[in-house]
Amino acid sequence: MPLSYPLFIAAYALSMVAGIFAALLLFVGWRDLWWRKALASAKYNLGYVVLLASLPLISRIESAFTSPEEATQEVIYTNWIFSISGNAIRILQDRLDYQILVDFSIVVYVWVFTFILYFTPILLLCLDDRVTIRRYSVAMLLNYAVLIPFYIFFPVTVTGFYADSGLTPLLYINTNWGRVVTSVDPLNNDFPSGHVSIVLTTMLVLGSAGWGRRGYVYFLAASVVGIVFAVLYLGVHWLADVFGGFVLAVGATMLASNEKVLMKIDRQVRKVSERLVGEEDSSEGPT
């Protein structure tokens, strides 16, 4: 008997908390897991913490920009993307019709993506890696700075709800998982793929940080592959969306590696941090 939606959400939230704690034990270790250090790092990086927490919420502002012409624009833009991508990805559903693969792909798309979104900044704070959290936060900001305008002014329908695609909306017809997604997704935020760009950006930023904890980077690399497959197989994204996500991730990572860009944004974030803390932070920042 399937769980009711409230029980499903409760189980989902508990599994996320448990997963984050278990991952901290795995990638940091109990002996190195100092909460006071993490809190001190969070205080120093409070501006970035607020930024990372607010970015996913900012994506909801697009509803305020809905216009009567949006439905027409969505049809036009979706037809254009379809003309580029065609129905090539339908082969995934035609030849890989296995329920276990559907369930696994849904978990990757929803749970693993959300886990990465929340766990990565927590991990960086626990490690007190101030240089990397700065680059990571700026890279995330650049991602959303591109994604939000595209989603507002370039609406593209998910592949599963586009009749000519021939795809079944495997994600959205799932009672509980589908409801989780549709509660926050208007189903026309397709180009570029935020799932792909955000996870790939995370992998690129952390992978270039010279970490000793390479295990998490390998997990991110596997997650990129899994999410690319999931967004295509489940009837969410077009091939063009995935390509756009790759381009955005590389561009955001490169800009976040530019010291001039970093310093300009960092100065503003530090001012916000000082105001939030209520006093100037005299500690030495990252170089």
PyMOL commands that set and color helices and strands:
alter all, ss='L'
color gray80, all
select helices_A, chain A and resi 5-27+35-44+46-65+70-85+90-95+99-126+130-153+159-161+163-165+175-182+194-207+214-233+239-256+259-277
alter helices_A, ss='H'
color red, helices_A
deselect
rebuild
show_as cartoon
